[in-house]
């Protein structure tokens, strides 16, 4: 069996996870949102970052699972927080374009596309 892949009885063989890279402004959005939540309630910022990390693991292991939002950009909706992760799939990596608050201007991130 190849490195990075494992198979449990009754499960399917998973593809290797792709690396995840952030647009600089997306990373700033993530950090600013975590700081905001932490100032509202002790530990909430950490919970936000933990949900982001869990979401990135899911996206990285199966990037085509989530629907196309605009052009070739896909959107993953966080469960506990009103945010979506907008991302592009590349051959060797996933590129996070925005950590988008769902109740704000929906297409502000379009100028980040190459």
Helices and strands as residue ranges (DSSP letters): E 19-22, H 24-40, H 44-61, G 63-65, E 68-70, E 73-77, E 83-89, E 93-101, G 108-112
